[in-house]
């Protein structure tokens, strides 16, 4: 079977300098590695104490990055592709989705969220919130509607029973989407007194299923850490 690859994941640390900071890309890679079940070293880099590790290992790069058998990988999307290609069955689970629509589901949610929380014009608040709601509703409908792989087993199915975007197993699109939804819920509630509506049952079922997964639960930044991180990102209304 060959030797286990030596993998190190470098992420921005939390305020305490120890745990994973509030960065969805860091959590995305940590989730992939944890779900794959491979051994890896998590290195949290405290940017306030002089990130010498960046100069030494990956000059000019941003966190997160991965060192795989002494080879530095710095682009998150390319890291994801590389890990899926190299950590493959039968030794490691496949995380590529079966349904191509799973790759793009909810792809505008975080963009609408960013526009909403950075807004400083009271007259635009309502429309930006509605834009975010529309993006969330579109994701909710995708989660509630059966995907092709479900319909192939149960052609008359009208409401999906799957746990995640693509099926009952975690896939790469989930590792991208779930950290962002977690941030959206916490930041909007704290800074805008707005929460993802409970009526969006597909999204809430999705988040509840995620909370039962070690790969999600153990890589989530602390809510207080997310609130602290976004204090300089969220724009206050005049």
N, C-alpha and C positions, 0 to 999 in steps of 0.2 A: 504493500500500500504506500510505501514511501514515508519519509519523515514529515512530521507536522510542520507546516510553515511557521516561521517566526514573524508575528504580526504585532506592531505597536501602533496604537491610535493616539494622536496628539490633539487635544481639544482645549479650548479656552476654559479656565476654571471659573468656579463660582466666586462670590465675594470673599468666602472663607479660604479660598485658594486650594481647596481639596476636591470638591465634587464637580460634576459637569455643569458648566454655565448655561445660561439661557440662549442656546443657539440650536435651531431646529436641524441644521446640517450636521452638527456634532452628534445629536441624538440619533439622527438618521443612520449614520455609519455605525454607531454603537449598537443600535437595534439589529442591523444586518449581521454584524459579527456575533452578537449574542445568540440570535436565532439560528444562525448557521451551526452554533455549538462548537466553534473552534476556540482554541486557547489564544488569548491576546492580552497585551499589556495596555492598560489605559493610563495615559500620562496627561494630567491636568496642568496647564501652563498658566501661571499667575502673571498676567500682562503688566501688573503694577510693579512687580519686583524685577523687572528687566528680563524680557523674553530672549535671553541669550541662546536658548535652544533653537529658536527660529533661524538665527544667524548661522549657527553651526550646522544644522541639519537640513534646513529648507530655506536658504536665503531668498528674500523677496516674495515668499509665499504667505498665504493667510491660513489661519486655523479654520477648520480641522485639516489634518493631513495624516497619511498612513505610511509607515515604513514596512514593507513586505519583503522579508528575506534580504534586508539591507538596501532595498530599492525604495526610494522616496516617491510617493504618489500624492499629488497635490490638488487635482481637480475633483470635486465631489462626485460629479456625474461619471467621470472616467473611473474613479475609484470604485463606484458601485458596479460598473460594467466589468471591471477587472476582477473584483471579488466574486461576482457571479460566474465568471468564466473559469476562475481558478479554484474556487471552493465549490465543486460540483458533485453531483451524485456519482457513485453510491455513498461516498463518505460524508458528504454534506448535502442538506436539502436544497432542491431547486427553488428559487424565489422569483423566477420570472412568471408573470401572469399568463393565464391561458386565454383571456379575453382582452383584445387590444384596447377596448374602451376603458379598461381599468387604469391604463397608463395616463389618461388625460382627465379622469374624473376629478372634479374639484380643483383643476389647475389654475383657476383665477381667484380662488377664495382668499389666499394670502395677500394677493395684490390689492383686492378690494378692502381687506382689513387694514393694510398699511395706509391706503388713501384716507380711510375713515379716521384712524387715530392720529394722523398727522395734520388733519384739517384744523385751521384756525379761523375759518369764516363761518360764523353762526348760521348764515343763510344757506350754506351748503350741507349742514349737518344732516338734515333729514334725507336728502337725496343720496348722500354717501352711505348712510346707514341702510337705506333701501337697496343700494347696489350690493352691499355685503350680504344682506338678507336674500337677495335674488341668487347670488352665487351659492349660498348655503342651501337654499331650496333646491337648486339644480343638483347639488351633491346628494341631498336627502332623497330626491327622486331616483337617482341612480342606485343608491343603496337599497331602496325599497322595491325597485323593479328587478325581476329575475334576469340574470345574465345567460348567455347562450349555453354555457356548460350546465346550468341548472335546468334549462328548458329541454336539453337533450335527454335528461333523465326523467323529467316530469313536464311534458309538453303543456299541460293545462294549468301549470302554476301561475298565479297572478301576483302574489306577494313573495318577495325573496326571503329565504330562510338563512342565507349565508352570513357568516360572522364578519367577514372583511370585504374589501373592495372587490376582490376577484373570486372569492370562495371561502372555505372554512379554514384555510391556512394563510398565514401572513405572507405577503409578497412585497416586492420592492416598492410599488406605489404606496403601500400602507406606511412604509418606513419614511416616506416623504410627507404623507398627508397627516398622519396622527400627531407628530410633534407640533405641527402648525395649528391644528385644531385645539390642542391642549393650551397653547399660548393664546390663541384667540379668546378662548373662554375666560381665562384668568385676567388678561389685560383689559378686555372690554368691560368686564364686570367691575374691576377696580377703578379704572380711569374714566369710563363712560357710562357706568350704571346700566349696562346693556349686556344681556346674556343670549346665547343661542337659544331660541324659543323651544320649549319642551314639546311643542307640536311637531317638531322635526324628529320624529321617532326613529327614523332610519339612522340619523347621525348619533342619537343618544344610545341606540342599541350598539352601534359601531364602537363608540367610546367605552361602553361598559364591557364589551368583549375584549377590547384592548387592555383594560385595567386588570384583566385576569391573566395576561401574558407577562411572564418575567421579562422578556425582551423589551417591553414597553415600560412596565412599572419600575424596573430597576435602572432605567436610563433617563427617566423623567427628571428635569431640574425641579428643585423645590419651588413651590408657588411664590414664596417670598423672594426668591432669587429672580424669578421672571418679572415680578413687580419692580424690583430694584433696577434691573437691566433696562426696562422700558420707561423709567422715569425721565430719561433724557431723549427718548424717541417720541413719546406721546406729546403732542402740542396742546397747550392749554388754551381754552377759549378766552378772548379778550374781555 
